[in-house]
């Protein structure tokens, strides 16, 4: 099978984008891992497949992590999908409704290459994250080797655990990230964010993504970190999130309101590959 693809990224969080609007594309886990392999395939954090809408949106997209597993949402990925649709002439709309596995994102391509996304309201109920906890809490204690670590937990359409640290540069992302990602407290795994609060309008963030490892940027992770910081009274409504790959602008008015994310989406190259 010969597949045409487009390589894109959002602040270095990179994707292989496949257009399944004209003909269906079905991938097994092994094929996804091959496409994502940086030595023998194309190389990416996630594979994105655009499909016809199923629930009244403009299109639907599916997200596969580098390990081959399908996941629910990707903030950087949905910006890339919106830009692809506009550049390919597949929509002329100012705002595009893009369906995900368990929801919908409304996305607007703005001047200067920036893309603004209504990520929907965050969800805090443990069953919605999902996580094993008796009730919603501001902080949850997670047992780790040698002690316990406090995390904030929220769903942005996918599960996130946020750990506040004094310095992201020295944070134990490579060791604590994969341990919490697979912790029994999170039955479907979890994305693990390490947040340093630099001021009321600025944070620094590193994210160990479920099924992909540490990435240069994580859009839903940036949203989750701001939500947790806002809930704790540490952050204002508008926050700049500095990730290893660059800056995202996140805005959240408070509980019941949607989270707004603004950032770039970059097209790198096109090609074709034999599966």
N, C-alpha and C positions, 0 to 999 in steps of 0.2 A: 504494500500500500504506500503510494507516494503522497505525502502530506505537504501542503503549502502552509507556511507559518509566518508570523510576524513577531519579532523580538521587541519587547517594550520594557520600560521600568518606571517605577515611581520612587525617586530618591535612592536608586540603587537596589530596591526590592524588585527583582527582575522576573519576567514572565515570558513564556512561550504562548502566544495567543493563536488559537485555531478557530477558523470561521466555519461553523457548522450550520449556517443559516440556509445554505443552498442544498446541502446533502448532509445527513447525520454522520457524526463522528463518534465512534465508541472506542474507548481505550481501556485496556486492562492495566492493572497496577504495574506490571513489568514494563509495558510500553511507556507509561508515565515516567517511571524511573529512568528509562533509557533517554527520553527526551530531556529530562532534567539533569542528566549526568554532564558535568562540566568537562570531562575528558573524552568520553566516547559518544556523547550526544550533542545537544545544542547548549544546554546549561541554563538553569533557572532555579528560582525558589519555588515557583508554582507554575503549573500548566493551566491555562484558561481556555474553556471551550464555549464559544457563543452559539446559542441555539434559538429557535423561534420561541416566542413567549407562550406560556401555558395558562397564566392567570390574569390576562388583560393588560400586561405591561407591553413595552415596545419590543424587548428581547429578554432572553434568559441567559445566564452564564453559569457554568459549573467550574469549580475550583478544585484542583488536585495538587496536594503538596508534593514535594520532591520525593517523599517516601512512597508515593503511589496512592495514599489515602485521600478520599474526597472530603472536603470541609465546607463550612456553611457560608463564609463571607470573607472578603478581603478588601480593605479600604483602598489600598494602593491599586489593586487590580481593577476595581470598578471604575476608577478614574481612567485607567488605560483603555478599558472597554469603551467608555463613552467617547474618548478621543478617536479611537479606531473607527467607530460608527460614523462620526462626523467626517473624518478624513476620507473614508471610503464611499461617502455619499449614500450611506445606508439609512440616514435620517437627516432631516433638515430642521428638526425641532430644537428649540433653545434648551428645553429640559427633557431628558430622556428617563423613562421609568425602566429600570433594569432589575429583573427578577433574580433572586438568589435561591438557594436551596430551601430556606425557610422564611423568606421575607422579600422586601423590595427596597431598592435605593433609588432616590430621585437625584439625577446628576445634571449639572449645568457646566458646559464648556465655556470659559470666560476668556477675555482678551489676555494676551501675553502668555498663552499656554497653560494657564491655571485652570483647574477643574474643581468645582464646588459640589459637595455631596451632602444631601440630607441623609444621615446615617440612621435616623429613627431614634426613638427614646431608648436609653439603656434599661436593662432588666436586672433586678437585684434578687429576685426570689431564687433560693438555692435550686429548686427544681428546674428553673428556666436556664440556669447557667450551663450545664447542670453540675451540682456538687453535693457531696454528702454532708449536710449540716441540718440541725434541728430547726433553725430559724434564721432569718436575715440578721446580719450583724455588721457593724462598721469594720471590724477586724476579725479574722479567723486565725486560729493557731494551727499551724501545720507541723507535724512531727517530722524532723529531719535528723540525719545522723549528728549526734552530739548536742541535740537540743530541739528548740522549736523556733519557728519563724512566723511573724505576723504578716498576713496578706489581706489586701482588699480584693473582693471578687465581684465581677460584673459580667453580664453578657452584652456584647455589641453585635448580636447575631451570631457570635462565636464566643467561647469562654475565655476569660482573662483573669489572671491572678497578678496583682500589683504589689511589689515589695518596695518600700521606701528605703533609700540608701543615702549615705552622706556623700558618696562620690561614685558616679557610675563608671569611671575609668577603672577603679579597683574592685568593682562589684563582682561577686563570684558567678558570673553569668554562665560560664562554661561548665561549672560543676553543679550549682544549685538549680540552674535552669532545667536541665534534663531530668533531674530528680523530681522536681515539683511537676513538670510536664506529665510525668507518668504516675504521679502519686495516687493512691487509692481514693483519696478525697475527691478526685475529679474523674468520674467513671469514663468520660469520653476524651480524657486528656485536657490540657489547658495551655494557653499561651502565657508565658511568664514575663512580665515587665519589671524592669529595675528603674525606679524613678528617683531622680534627684530634684528637689524643689529649689530653684535658684531665685525665685521671687514670686510675687502674686500673679505675674503675667508671663512666667517663663519656667519651663522645666527642661531637664535633660533626661533622655530615655534610651535604654537598650532593651531589646526584646528577644527572648529565646522563643521562636515560634514552634508550635506543635507540628511535628512532622517535617520541619525544614531546618531547625537549628537557629542560631543567631542570624538575623538578617540586618541589612543596612537601614531598613525602615519598616515600620508596621503601622498601617493606617488605623486599623481597629484598635491596636495597642495604644496608639497615641490618644485616641478617643477615650479608651478605658482609663488610662492614667489620669487624664484631666477630670473625668467624672469622679474618680476616687478622691483626688485632691480637692475637688469642689465640695464633695460630701463631708470632708474633714475640715472645711473652712479655711483651707490653705491657699486657694486660688480664686482669681476673679473670673468673670464670665468669658473673657477672651484670653486665650493662652497660646503662646508660641512654644512649640515642642521641638527641641533640638535633638535630632536622631543622628546616628553616625553618617547617614547619607545626605542629610540636609534638614530643612525646616518644614514643618506642617503647622498650619494655623487651625486651632480647634476652638469652637465656641459652644457653650452649653448654658442655657438660662436656668436650669434646675430641674428637679424631678418632674416628670410628665412631659418635658419638652424634648424635641429631637436634638441630637448632637450634630453640629455642622463642621465639616472638615474641608479645608481648602489646601490644595497642593498641586505640584506639576505632574504631568504624565508625558513620558518621552518615548518616541518611536526610534528604534536603533537600526534595525535592518530587516529585510525579508529574505526568505529562502524556501527551499523544499528539502525534505528528508524522507528517506525510505524506511518504513517500519516493517 
